[in-house]
Amino acid sequence: MRPLHLAAATLIGLGCSALSMSAAADEYCVPLDSGGSICGETQSNDGKEYSVFKGIQYATADRWTPSEMVTSYGPKTPATKFGPICPQPNYPGPPPAGVKQDEDCLYLNIWTPKTEENSKASHPVMVFIHGGGFISGSSSAAYPPDFPDKSTQKVLYDGTSFATEQSVVLVTLNYRLGALGFIDLGSTGTSDAQVGGNYGLQDQVAALKWVQENIAALGGDKNNVTLFGESAGAMSTGLHLLSSDQAKSDFHAAIMESNPIGYKYRTAKQGNTQATKFIKCINATIEGKTKCSDAQSDQLPPQDKITTEDIITAQKMYAGNISNVFVGLPAALPFAPIVDGSFVTAQPSEQIRHGSPKPLIFGFNKDEGVYFANLAGTALTAFEYRTLVKSLFKCSTNACPNNLMKQDRYNPAYNFSPVQMGGLIDNVDTALSDLINDFAFSCSNMFANQSSNQKPVWAYYFTQTDAIQDLDPPDNKVRTVKLNNVCAAANQWDNSCHAAELPFVFNSLPANSDPSLQKLAVKMNTAWAAFAKNHDTTGPDANWKKWEKAGSDMPLLHIFNSEDSPLKDNIYNSRDCTSWLSDWQPRSYDYNAILQAIQEATN
């Protein structure tokens, strides 16, 4: 374990503030049992005081080694500005203004009802893991993400409402991403086998253990911690919940927002293959090549010869054309956790069939696939799409009752209506959107089971039109590719895209939002907090029915939208989840095999 010296605690901030303060912020320093103190600020929101601590370094790590939790701090260590974010490519657009990227990026942030005048220290704790496909994102993410006027941006994962309205302590954190966070170099003798390449996951464990040791001083109850996340953050949550024992005693309930739970993670053997290929890309980068090939050396150069920029460039080389186009298809994450048999021991998609070991909320949005298909744009012709689908999926039985490509939803030759297209460019995009939506999100979550001897599970379905996404900003120079506005706020197609629920969960909508949207945000923020408080008793809401295994009856999905309109469509049937859960299966879970299939389909 490493102490954090005062000099190392000097933080570079993002210059973003989520809410205007009704009163000037006052310094608030909290002594820690392990030594030293951290100094945040007491702030006020509508007359309610709370404290916020930004940029606390919870761990340190050398490259491709396990992180070590920080155990002591200097006197009055500053914690008023967000720390650097972990290195990442500019995906899907440039980072917010003022963002610094650094390999020294293991920082967390805390919003708490506790102030110097209010010493109560038994508030429920919620720990949030951000998404981004394991290659991008940060705890200090701003939104809209690509809007040219940076002064109008807000902090998406702002904990003010949790602290002031719900009396909950919120913790957000950074973790290592991409090749720095999820590649197993153990076969080269350069990394620690105990982590198995899961450095980003191990960082999350270190953050949870930091919370266990320090959160009481900041007003939190270490015996009531809810772990939650969205997208890759939900995948991470699922791995800690279902597939790894590393943090099993450090949290007590979980929420998974838009988790593609059916995703199968690469094995240790596939991780070794990946490492070899990635090292070739590192060598190609250092040699000034534009592509990596088998001709490159598979010997990792000395660390002092590899810059952070080299790693990001090599990462882009290795990812090929998948990382920003085909996310949501089988094995299409170029860097992700590895089932190494030690740190991660099982596939969560198999474990969820047996129920959850802790109280759980899971859910997904109505139009998850639209965002990813829109990124693909005109990348695929109908012929290439058919070739790709045949390469990716197979029938797991001798005679599937329904052929995947004959279903209207996935058929690029089907004449989709404008409503069904939801603003996407063409029929191919629409079929791809439906395929991603059903395979990765809707039906894969229907694996979830619950029996009388398991912990309670609740499920939701978010159908509200987006309030934050802006995929076609006014300044076209912000993006290199002009995209449709299919996920923009109040889009005319009523799409509820991937990540659309986030500003409602955090109740971080702009102040001038429609009152009906603000009401929904309060409702969701309250439900998440209620679950953190009462997950073993009433759960998120007394009227929210517990999940049961999906079947022919209408799934027990709690609906979230501003009009409180009920679910009219049995999505388990209309999206043919029976076939997805039994007959239609991916041909491979090997990224390199999938990459080859996609390259063959699109060349």
Backbone torsions as a table, in degrees:
resi	resn	phi	psi	omega
1	MET	NA	140.4	-175.0
2	ARG	-113.4	136.8	172.1
3	PRO	-77.5	154.6	176.4
4	LEU	-103.1	113.8	180.0
5	HIS	-77.2	154.6	-175.1
6	LEU	-57.1	-38.4	-178.9
7	ALA	-63.8	-33.5	-178.7
8	ALA	-78.3	-8.8	-176.1
9	ALA	-92.8	-0.4	178.0
10	THR	-71.1	121.2	-169.3
11	LEU	-110.4	147.3	174.3
12	ILE	-100.4	122.9	-174.3
13	GLY	-93.7	171.1	179.9
14	LEU	-94.3	-13.6	-179.7
15	GLY	72.2	20.9	-179.8
16	CYS	-108.5	139.4	175.2
17	SER	-128.7	129.4	-174.0
18	ALA	-74.1	-39.6	-173.9
19	LEU	-134.0	145.3	173.4
20	SER	-74.9	140.8	-175.2
21	MET	-92.4	138.4	177.3
22	SER	-85.8	-7.1	177.2
23	ALA	-147.2	153.1	-179.8
24	ALA	-63.7	144.4	179.6
25	ALA	-76.4	140.2	177.7
26	ASP	-113.6	140.8	177.2
27	GLU	-62.2	138.0	178.5
28	TYR	-136.4	112.3	-178.0
29	CYS	-104.5	134.4	-178.1
30	VAL	-119.7	120.8	175.6
31	PRO	-73.8	143.1	178.8
32	LEU	-108.1	147.4	-178.4
33	ASP	-59.9	-30.4	-176.8
34	SER	-79.4	-9.0	178.5
35	GLY	121.8	147.0	178.8
36	GLY	75.8	-169.8	179.0
37	SER	-152.6	158.9	175.9
38	ILE	-120.2	140.6	-173.5
39	CYS	-118.1	108.8	173.6
40	GLY	-104.4	-145.7	-178.5
41	GLU	-137.2	144.6	167.2
42	THR	-92.7	125.5	-177.2
43	GLN	-124.5	173.2	-178.7
44	SER	-133.0	134.7	177.0
45	ASN	-128.8	111.6	-177.4
46	ASP	53.5	40.5	176.8
47	GLY	84.0	-2.8	179.6
48	LYS	-102.7	121.9	-177.7
49	GLU	-87.4	147.2	176.8
50	TYR	-153.4	170.9	178.7
51	SER	-120.0	145.6	177.7
52	VAL	-133.6	134.8	178.4
53	PHE	-124.2	117.7	-177.4
54	LYS	-114.1	144.0	172.3
55	GLY	70.0	41.1	173.9
56	ILE	-84.0	121.4	178.8
57	GLN	-77.0	111.6	-176.8
58	TYR	-92.5	-18.6	-179.1
59	ALA	-158.0	161.4	172.9
60	THR	-125.8	157.2	-178.9
61	ALA	-157.3	135.1	166.1
62	ASP	-78.8	159.6	-176.5
63	ARG	-58.8	131.4	178.2
64	TRP	54.6	41.3	171.3
65	THR	-136.4	157.9	178.7
66	PRO	-62.2	145.2	176.8
67	SER	-76.1	153.1	178.0
68	GLU	-118.2	127.1	-177.0
69	MET	-63.6	137.5	174.7
70	VAL	-73.9	128.2	-174.1
71	THR	-110.9	-12.5	177.1
72	SER	-151.9	156.2	-175.5
73	TYR	-130.1	160.2	175.0
74	GLY	-75.7	170.6	177.3
75	PRO	-67.0	133.2	176.6
76	LYS	54.4	49.9	176.2
77	THR	-66.7	123.7	-175.8
78	PRO	-68.4	139.5	178.5
79	ALA	-144.9	61.1	-177.4
80	THR	-122.3	-4.0	179.7
81	LYS	-134.5	144.1	178.9
82	PHE	-60.0	144.3	177.0
83	GLY	-79.5	172.5	177.2
84	PRO	-59.1	151.2	176.4
85	ILE	-93.0	158.8	-177.8
86	CYS	-72.2	145.0	-176.7
87	PRO	-55.3	138.3	-176.8
88	GLN	-161.9	153.9	173.9
89	PRO	-72.0	163.3	178.5
90	ASN	-79.0	80.7	-176.7
91	TYR	-127.2	130.6	-2.5
92	PRO	-86.3	0.3	177.4
93	GLY	-148.4	-176.3	-178.2
94	PRO	-65.7	154.3	179.2
95	PRO	-70.5	162.1	177.3
96	PRO	-58.9	155.9	-179.2
97	ALA	-60.3	139.6	175.4
98	GLY	84.1	0.4	-178.1
99	VAL	-75.9	132.0	173.6
100	LYS	-106.8	132.6	174.8
101	GLN	-104.0	139.2	-178.4
102	ASP	-158.2	145.4	175.9
103	GLU	-65.9	-21.8	172.2
104	ASP	-85.3	86.2	-167.5
105	CYS	-134.9	11.8	-173.4
106	LEU	-88.4	81.4	-177.4
107	TYR	-123.4	151.7	175.0
108	LEU	-131.1	165.8	-176.8
109	ASN	-132.5	147.8	-175.7
110	ILE	-136.0	130.0	168.6
111	TRP	-112.2	129.8	-174.7
112	THR	-142.1	145.5	175.0
113	PRO	-67.6	-18.1	-176.3
114	LYS	-68.7	131.1	172.7
115	THR	-129.4	176.3	-179.1
116	GLU	-62.4	-31.6	179.8
117	GLU	-85.7	-17.0	-177.6
118	ASN	-117.8	103.6	-171.8
119	SER	-95.5	4.7	-179.0
120	LYS	-58.9	134.7	-172.4
121	ALA	-133.3	46.9	-179.1
122	SER	-135.4	33.3	-178.4
123	HIS	-80.7	143.7	172.9
124	PRO	-58.3	150.8	-177.2
125	VAL	-117.2	136.3	173.4
126	MET	-122.2	127.3	-179.4
127	VAL	-112.3	119.4	-174.6
128	PHE	-106.0	134.6	176.3
129	ILE	-111.0	122.0	-177.0
130	HIS	-73.1	160.2	176.1
131	GLY	-94.9	-168.9	-179.5
132	GLY	132.3	22.3	175.3
133	GLY	65.5	20.0	-177.9
134	PHE	65.2	11.0	177.5
135	ILE	-124.1	-10.7	-177.1
136	SER	-150.8	174.5	177.7
137	GLY	105.5	167.2	177.3
138	SER	-164.2	165.4	178.5
139	SER	-72.9	-15.4	-178.6
140	SER	-105.8	22.8	-175.7
141	ALA	-56.6	138.3	178.2
142	ALA	-102.5	157.0	174.8
143	TYR	-143.9	156.2	-9.5
144	PRO	-57.3	142.7	-170.2
145	PRO	-65.6	-31.7	-174.4
146	ASP	-117.0	17.2	-175.4
147	PHE	-72.8	134.4	-174.1
148	PRO	-65.0	-34.2	-178.3
149	ASP	-84.5	91.6	-175.1
150	LYS	-64.4	-22.3	-177.8
151	SER	-68.7	-19.5	-180.0
152	THR	-91.8	-4.5	-178.8
153	GLN	-71.4	151.7	177.0
154	LYS	-121.7	167.7	172.4
155	VAL	-85.9	121.1	-174.7
156	LEU	-66.5	-48.6	-174.9
157	TYR	-92.6	52.4	-177.6
158	ASP	-80.3	134.0	-175.4
159	GLY	-99.8	11.4	-176.5
160	THR	-58.6	-45.8	-178.1
161	SER	-65.7	-41.2	177.6
162	PHE	-58.3	-41.6	-176.1
163	ALA	-75.1	-44.2	-172.7
164	THR	-87.8	-36.6	-175.7
165	GLU	-95.2	-27.7	-172.1
166	GLN	-114.0	-6.7	-177.2
167	SER	54.9	45.4	178.7
168	VAL	-120.7	140.6	173.5
169	VAL	-87.1	124.4	178.4
170	LEU	-108.3	133.2	175.9
171	VAL	-120.7	129.3	172.2
172	THR	-120.8	155.9	-172.5
173	LEU	-150.3	156.1	169.0
174	ASN	-97.0	152.7	173.5
175	TYR	-145.6	155.4	-175.5
176	ARG	-63.8	142.3	-172.3
177	LEU	-120.5	167.0	172.2
178	GLY	56.3	-141.3	-177.7
179	ALA	-67.2	-24.9	178.1
180	LEU	-76.4	-21.7	-177.1
181	GLY	-108.5	-20.0	-170.5
182	PHE	-145.8	57.8	172.3
183	ILE	-140.9	136.7	-174.9
184	ASP	-97.9	101.5	178.5
185	LEU	-94.6	16.3	-178.4
186	GLY	-59.5	-35.2	-179.1
187	SER	-67.1	-18.7	178.9
188	THR	-93.4	-3.2	-179.7
189	GLY	76.9	15.9	-176.1
190	THR	-107.3	-0.9	-177.5
191	SER	-136.2	170.7	-175.9
192	ASP	-88.1	119.9	-174.9
193	ALA	-65.6	-22.1	-176.6
194	GLN	-65.6	-21.1	-179.8
195	VAL	-97.2	-23.9	176.7
196	GLY	62.5	30.6	180.0
197	GLY	86.3	-4.4	-176.5
198	ASN	-91.0	54.8	-175.0
199	TYR	-65.9	-39.0	178.7
200	GLY	-63.5	-42.4	176.0
201	LEU	-64.3	-40.7	-179.7
202	GLN	-65.0	-34.3	174.1
203	ASP	-60.1	-43.3	179.5
204	GLN	-61.5	-39.7	176.9
205	VAL	-62.4	-42.6	178.7
206	ALA	-60.7	-38.7	178.6
207	ALA	-65.7	-41.5	178.6
208	LEU	-64.0	-37.9	178.6
209	LYS	-71.5	-33.5	174.1
210	TRP	-61.4	-43.1	178.4
211	VAL	-60.0	-44.2	179.8
212	GLN	-59.0	-36.5	-175.9
213	GLU	-84.7	-24.5	-169.0
214	ASN	-124.6	-13.6	-168.6
215	ILE	-69.6	-25.1	179.2
216	ALA	-59.8	-38.3	179.8
217	ALA	-65.8	-20.5	-177.3
218	LEU	-105.8	13.7	172.8
219	GLY	96.4	9.0	-176.0
220	GLY	-105.8	156.4	177.1
221	ASP	-98.0	108.1	-177.0
222	LYS	-67.2	-14.5	179.0
223	ASN	-93.8	8.1	176.2
224	ASN	-143.1	79.5	-177.9
225	VAL	-116.7	124.9	175.0
226	THR	-106.0	123.4	177.7
227	LEU	-95.0	129.5	178.0
228	PHE	-146.4	161.0	-178.2
229	GLY	-168.2	168.4	-179.2
230	GLU	-124.4	138.9	177.9
231	SER	58.5	-118.0	178.0
232	ALA	-61.6	-28.0	174.7
233	GLY	-68.4	-35.2	175.0
234	ALA	-71.3	-36.8	175.6
235	MET	-61.7	-43.6	177.5
236	SER	-60.7	-45.5	178.6
237	THR	-58.3	-43.9	178.7
238	GLY	-62.6	-36.9	178.2
239	LEU	-67.1	-43.3	177.5
240	HIS	-65.5	-33.8	-177.4
241	LEU	-76.8	-40.6	-166.6
242	LEU	-114.9	-20.7	-166.4
243	SER	-130.3	0.7	-178.6
244	SER	-145.8	139.5	178.7
245	ASP	-97.7	4.4	-172.1
246	GLN	-62.6	-31.6	-176.9
247	ALA	-126.0	21.6	-171.3
248	LYS	-61.9	-27.2	179.6
249	SER	-95.3	3.5	-173.9
250	ASP	-102.6	-3.3	172.5
251	PHE	-147.4	162.2	-166.7
252	HIS	-128.3	-7.7	176.2
253	ALA	-159.1	166.1	-174.6
254	ALA	-145.9	150.7	173.1
255	ILE	-132.0	128.7	178.7
256	MET	-118.5	111.5	178.5
257	GLU	-98.9	119.3	176.8
258	SER	55.3	51.9	177.0
259	ASN	-89.9	119.7	171.3
260	PRO	-74.7	73.8	-168.6
261	ILE	-62.3	-22.0	179.4
262	GLY	-76.2	-7.6	-180.0
263	TYR	-61.3	131.5	177.4
264	LYS	-101.8	126.6	-176.9
265	TYR	-84.0	151.5	-178.0
266	ARG	-65.5	151.2	179.1
267	THR	-83.9	172.9	177.5
268	ALA	-60.0	-39.6	179.5
269	LYS	-63.7	-45.2	178.1
270	GLN	-66.1	-32.3	176.0
271	GLY	-64.2	-38.2	176.9
272	ASN	-64.9	-41.9	177.6
273	THR	-61.9	-42.8	178.8
274	GLN	-60.3	-44.3	-178.3
275	ALA	-60.5	-42.5	-180.0
276	THR	-61.3	-45.6	-179.7
277	LYS	-65.5	-39.3	-178.6
278	PHE	-66.9	-38.9	178.2
279	ILE	-61.2	-37.3	175.3
280	LYS	-61.0	-37.8	178.2
281	CYS	-68.5	-36.1	175.8
282	ILE	-60.6	-47.3	-179.2
283	ASN	-65.1	-38.1	177.9
284	ALA	-63.7	-39.9	179.4
285	THR	-63.0	-47.5	-178.9
286	ILE	-62.6	-33.0	179.6
287	GLU	-82.3	-0.8	178.0
288	GLY	82.1	15.9	178.4
289	LYS	-76.3	159.6	177.0
290	THR	-100.9	-11.5	177.9
291	LYS	-138.7	152.3	174.1
292	CYS	-103.2	143.7	-176.8
293	SER	-140.6	170.7	179.4
294	ASP	-63.8	-16.9	-179.3
295	ALA	-73.2	-18.1	-178.8
296	GLN	-72.3	157.0	177.3
297	SER	-68.2	145.6	176.0
298	ASP	-103.0	18.7	176.2
299	GLN	-96.9	123.9	-178.5
300	LEU	-69.5	127.8	178.1
301	PRO	-65.4	164.0	175.5
302	PRO	-56.9	145.8	-175.4
303	GLN	-58.3	-35.9	-177.7
304	ASP	-72.6	-6.6	177.1
305	LYS	-96.9	-3.9	-177.3
306	ILE	-113.4	118.6	177.2
307	THR	-89.2	164.6	175.0
308	THR	-59.9	-39.2	179.3
309	GLU	-63.1	-37.3	176.4
310	ASP	-59.5	-42.1	-177.4
311	ILE	-66.2	-43.4	179.8
312	ILE	-65.5	-40.2	178.1
313	THR	-63.9	-45.7	178.3
314	ALA	-62.9	-35.4	178.1
315	GLN	-62.0	-43.9	177.7
316	LYS	-63.9	-40.5	177.2
317	MET	-59.6	-47.6	-176.8
318	TYR	-64.9	-39.0	-175.4
319	ALA	-68.5	-21.2	-179.8
320	GLY	60.7	-137.4	-176.6
321	ASN	-105.4	21.2	-179.2
322	ILE	-90.1	-43.7	-163.0
323	SER	-59.4	-26.5	-179.3
324	ASN	-115.5	10.9	-178.0
325	VAL	-129.2	-46.7	-169.1
326	PHE	-111.0	22.0	174.7
327	VAL	-58.3	135.6	-177.6
328	GLY	108.7	-15.2	175.5
329	LEU	-92.2	164.0	-175.2
330	PRO	-55.4	131.2	173.6
331	ALA	59.7	19.4	-173.9
332	ALA	-85.5	11.7	173.5
333	LEU	-94.5	114.3	-175.3
334	PRO	-65.6	-29.4	178.1
335	PHE	-134.9	122.8	-175.9
336	ALA	-158.4	167.0	178.1
337	PRO	-54.5	158.7	-175.6
338	ILE	-123.4	132.3	173.8
339	VAL	-80.1	88.3	-173.2
340	ASP	-88.6	-8.2	178.7
341	GLY	90.2	-6.4	-179.0
342	SER	-126.1	-63.9	178.5
343	PHE	-74.2	-46.2	173.0
344	VAL	-116.9	124.1	-169.1
345	THR	-112.2	-10.3	-175.5
346	ALA	-154.9	159.5	175.7
347	GLN	-80.8	123.8	-179.1
348	PRO	-59.8	-29.0	179.6
349	SER	-62.2	-29.1	176.7
350	GLU	-83.1	-37.4	-176.9
351	GLN	-68.1	-35.4	-176.2
352	ILE	-66.2	-20.4	176.9
353	ARG	-65.1	-21.2	-177.8
354	HIS	-100.0	8.1	-179.2
355	GLY	94.7	-175.6	-176.7
356	SER	-112.6	137.9	178.5
357	PRO	-77.0	-11.6	177.9
358	LYS	-135.4	157.2	175.1
359	PRO	-52.3	140.4	-169.7
360	LEU	-143.8	139.0	162.6
361	ILE	-113.6	132.3	169.3
362	PHE	-130.2	157.0	178.4
363	GLY	-172.9	173.0	-177.8
364	PHE	-153.4	168.6	-175.7
365	ASN	-102.1	159.6	-173.1
366	LYS	-62.3	-38.9	-171.9
367	ASP	-125.0	50.9	-178.1
368	GLU	-55.1	-40.5	-172.7
369	GLY	-73.4	-19.5	-175.2
370	VAL	-60.4	-43.9	-178.0
371	TYR	-58.2	-46.5	-175.4
372	PHE	-72.9	-40.0	177.9
373	ALA	-65.4	-34.7	178.6
374	ASN	-66.3	-34.6	175.2
375	LEU	-64.2	-33.8	-179.8
376	ALA	-66.9	-31.3	178.4
377	GLY	58.3	-126.9	-179.6
378	THR	-100.9	31.6	-175.5
379	ALA	-67.7	-24.6	-174.6
380	LEU	-120.9	138.2	165.7
381	THR	-87.7	169.2	179.2
382	ALA	-60.7	-40.4	179.3
383	PHE	-64.1	-44.4	179.9
384	GLU	-64.7	-37.5	178.5
385	TYR	-62.5	-47.3	179.7
386	ARG	-61.1	-43.7	178.7
387	THR	-60.9	-42.0	-179.4
388	LEU	-63.8	-47.4	-177.9
389	VAL	-63.1	-40.8	178.4
390	LYS	-65.9	-30.8	178.8
391	SER	-75.7	-29.0	-173.6
392	LEU	-90.8	-33.0	-172.3
393	PHE	-121.4	152.5	178.0
394	LYS	-138.8	168.0	174.3
395	CYS	-93.2	124.8	-175.7
396	SER	-82.2	-8.1	177.8
397	THR	-116.4	170.2	-178.2
398	ASN	-65.3	-32.3	-178.8
399	ALA	-145.1	94.2	179.1
400	CYS	-63.5	138.6	-179.9
401	PRO	-64.9	-28.2	178.6
402	ASN	-135.2	136.5	176.9
403	ASN	-84.5	130.3	-175.7
404	LEU	-55.0	-47.0	-174.5
405	MET	-73.7	-12.9	178.4
406	LYS	-88.3	-7.0	177.7
407	GLN	-77.1	132.6	-178.0
408	ASP	-53.7	-39.4	-175.1
409	ARG	-60.6	-29.5	-173.9
410	TYR	-112.3	10.0	-175.3
411	ASN	-100.1	114.3	-178.0
412	PRO	-68.9	-12.7	178.0
413	ALA	-88.1	-9.1	-179.5
414	TYR	-70.7	141.1	-178.1
415	ASN	-87.4	85.6	-178.7
416	PHE	-67.2	143.9	175.3
417	SER	-76.1	161.9	177.0
418	PRO	-55.9	-36.8	178.8
419	VAL	-65.2	-43.8	179.6
420	GLN	-65.9	-33.9	179.9
421	MET	-72.0	-28.3	176.6
422	GLY	57.7	32.2	178.0
423	GLY	89.1	-3.7	178.6
424	LEU	-68.3	162.5	-168.5
425	ILE	-66.6	-44.0	-174.8
426	ASP	-154.8	-175.9	-178.2
427	ASN	-64.6	-33.0	-179.9
428	VAL	-64.6	-47.6	177.6
429	ASP	-58.9	-40.3	-177.9
430	THR	-66.5	-43.4	177.7
431	ALA	-63.1	-40.9	178.3
432	LEU	-63.8	-41.3	178.5
433	SER	-60.4	-46.4	179.7
434	ASP	-63.9	-39.7	180.0
435	LEU	-61.8	-48.7	179.4
436	ILE	-64.0	-43.8	-178.7
437	ASN	-56.1	-48.0	-173.1
438	ASP	-80.9	-45.2	-178.0
439	PHE	-66.9	-50.1	-170.1
440	ALA	-84.4	-32.5	-169.9
441	PHE	-118.7	-66.6	-171.4
442	SER	-59.3	-63.1	-172.7
443	CYS	-74.2	-33.4	-178.4
444	SER	-63.0	-31.3	177.7
445	ASN	-73.0	-18.2	178.6
446	MET	-72.9	-4.0	171.7
447	PHE	-61.3	-28.6	-171.3
448	ALA	-55.3	133.2	-179.8
449	ASN	-120.2	161.6	174.0
450	GLN	-153.9	123.4	176.1
451	SER	-116.5	172.3	-173.2
452	SER	-63.5	-24.4	-178.0
453	ASN	-96.7	9.0	178.1
454	GLN	-102.9	164.9	175.3
455	LYS	-67.6	152.1	-176.5
456	PRO	-66.9	146.7	179.5
457	VAL	-128.9	137.9	174.4
458	TRP	-124.7	150.7	-178.7
459	ALA	-133.3	148.6	178.9
460	TYR	-132.4	163.3	177.7
461	TYR	-135.8	115.3	-174.7
462	PHE	-97.1	119.6	-174.6
463	THR	-121.1	10.5	-177.6
464	GLN	-76.3	139.3	175.7
465	THR	-58.6	144.4	-177.4
466	ASP	-54.3	145.8	177.8
467	ALA	-119.6	-7.1	-176.6
468	ILE	-129.9	-28.4	-173.0
469	GLN	-64.6	144.2	176.4
470	ASP	-146.4	88.0	-173.9
471	LEU	-87.7	-2.8	178.8
472	ASP	-136.0	73.6	-174.5
473	PRO	-64.8	155.7	-179.1
474	PRO	-57.2	-36.1	-179.8
475	ASP	-91.3	101.8	-175.1
476	ASN	-66.1	-12.5	178.3
477	LYS	-72.7	-15.0	-178.8
478	VAL	-66.9	-32.9	179.5
479	ARG	-115.7	150.8	175.2
480	THR	-83.7	-21.0	178.8
481	VAL	-124.1	127.0	179.3
482	LYS	-77.0	127.5	-176.5
483	LEU	-115.3	157.0	176.4
484	ASN	-69.7	155.8	-176.8
485	ASN	-89.3	37.6	-171.0
486	VAL	-72.1	-18.1	-179.9
487	CYS	-118.5	17.0	179.6
488	ALA	-72.8	164.0	178.9
489	ALA	-56.5	134.6	178.4
490	ALA	52.9	39.3	178.3
491	ASN	-59.7	145.8	-172.0
492	GLN	-70.8	-8.3	179.5
493	TRP	-96.1	1.1	179.4
494	ASP	60.0	32.0	177.5
495	ASN	-71.6	137.9	172.3
496	SER	-114.3	91.3	-167.6
497	CYS	-83.2	176.0	175.3
498	HIS	-55.6	130.0	179.1
499	ALA	79.7	3.6	-176.9
500	ALA	-63.8	-25.4	-176.5
501	GLU	-78.1	-15.2	-168.8
502	LEU	-59.7	-49.1	-179.0
503	PRO	-67.9	-16.8	175.4
504	PHE	-80.8	-41.1	177.7
505	VAL	-61.0	-42.3	-178.5
506	PHE	-88.7	-4.1	-177.4
507	ASN	50.8	48.1	-176.2
508	SER	-115.7	28.0	176.9
509	LEU	-65.1	154.2	174.2
510	PRO	-58.1	150.7	-175.1
511	ALA	-62.3	-26.0	-177.8
512	ASN	-92.5	15.7	179.0
513	SER	-65.8	155.9	179.0
514	ASP	-57.2	139.1	-179.3
515	PRO	-55.1	-33.3	179.5
516	SER	-67.2	-34.1	176.8
517	LEU	-72.0	-40.5	177.8
518	GLN	-62.3	-37.1	177.9
519	LYS	-64.1	-42.2	178.4
520	LEU	-64.7	-40.1	179.2
521	ALA	-62.0	-42.8	177.5
522	VAL	-62.7	-40.6	-179.3
523	LYS	-62.3	-45.5	-178.1
524	MET	-72.6	-41.4	177.9
525	ASN	-59.8	-39.7	179.0
526	THR	-67.6	-41.1	-179.5
527	ALA	-64.7	-42.6	178.9
528	TRP	-63.3	-42.9	179.6
529	ALA	-68.0	-38.8	178.4
530	ALA	-62.3	-37.8	176.8
531	PHE	-64.4	-40.4	178.4
532	ALA	-62.7	-31.4	-178.6
533	LYS	-86.1	-35.8	-168.2
534	ASN	-128.9	34.1	-172.1
535	HIS	-66.2	-21.6	179.0
536	ASP	-95.6	-2.1	-177.7
537	THR	-121.7	-94.2	-176.1
538	THR	-83.6	-16.3	-179.4
539	GLY	75.5	-153.1	-172.9
540	PRO	-71.7	-27.9	-176.3
541	ASP	-165.7	139.6	-178.8
542	ALA	-61.9	-27.1	-179.3
543	ASN	-92.1	0.6	-178.3
544	TRP	-90.9	107.7	-176.6
545	LYS	-71.2	145.5	179.3
546	LYS	-69.7	149.4	179.9
547	TRP	-69.7	143.5	169.6
548	GLU	-127.3	158.2	-178.7
549	LYS	-54.6	131.6	-176.6
550	ALA	-67.6	147.6	177.2
551	GLY	-158.7	-148.5	-176.2
552	SER	-71.0	-25.2	177.1
553	ASP	-72.3	162.6	178.3
554	MET	-59.9	125.8	179.8
555	PRO	-60.2	146.1	-179.5
556	LEU	-82.4	72.3	-179.7
557	LEU	-104.0	125.9	177.1
558	HIS	-78.5	126.3	-172.8
559	ILE	-93.6	133.0	175.5
560	PHE	-117.6	115.3	168.5
561	ASN	-158.2	164.6	-172.6
562	SER	-71.7	-17.6	-178.4
563	GLU	-99.7	-0.3	-178.0
564	ASP	55.7	31.3	179.7
565	SER	-78.0	138.0	-175.9
566	PRO	-76.4	165.8	176.1
567	LEU	-75.5	122.0	-178.8
568	LYS	-102.4	-18.6	-174.9
569	ASP	-106.6	126.3	173.3
570	ASN	-77.4	88.5	-172.6
571	ILE	-65.5	-21.9	176.5
572	TYR	-62.4	-38.5	179.3
573	ASN	-84.8	-45.6	-174.4
574	SER	-66.7	-25.4	177.4
575	ARG	-101.8	12.0	174.5
576	ASP	51.1	49.4	-177.8
577	CYS	-65.5	-25.8	177.4
578	THR	-57.4	-43.1	179.7
579	SER	-70.4	-38.5	-179.8
580	TRP	-65.9	-31.4	-177.2
581	LEU	-87.9	-7.2	-177.2
582	SER	-131.8	-48.7	-168.6
583	ASP	-100.2	-43.9	-174.4
584	TRP	-88.5	114.0	-175.5
585	GLN	-130.8	148.1	174.7
586	PRO	-62.0	144.9	177.2
587	ARG	-73.9	-31.1	-175.2
588	SER	-150.1	151.2	173.0
589	TYR	-116.2	20.5	-180.0
590	ASP	-98.0	118.1	-177.1
591	TYR	-55.3	-43.6	-175.8
592	ASN	-66.9	-35.1	176.3
593	ALA	-68.0	-40.2	178.5
594	ILE	-66.3	-41.3	178.0
595	LEU	-58.9	-43.4	178.9
596	GLN	-63.2	-41.6	180.0
597	ALA	-63.0	-41.3	-179.8
598	ILE	-69.0	-40.4	178.6
599	GLN	-63.9	-39.6	178.3
600	GLU	-67.0	-34.4	-178.5
601	ALA	-74.6	-28.4	-172.8
602	THR	-106.4	-2.7	179.1
603	ASN	-96.4	NA	NA
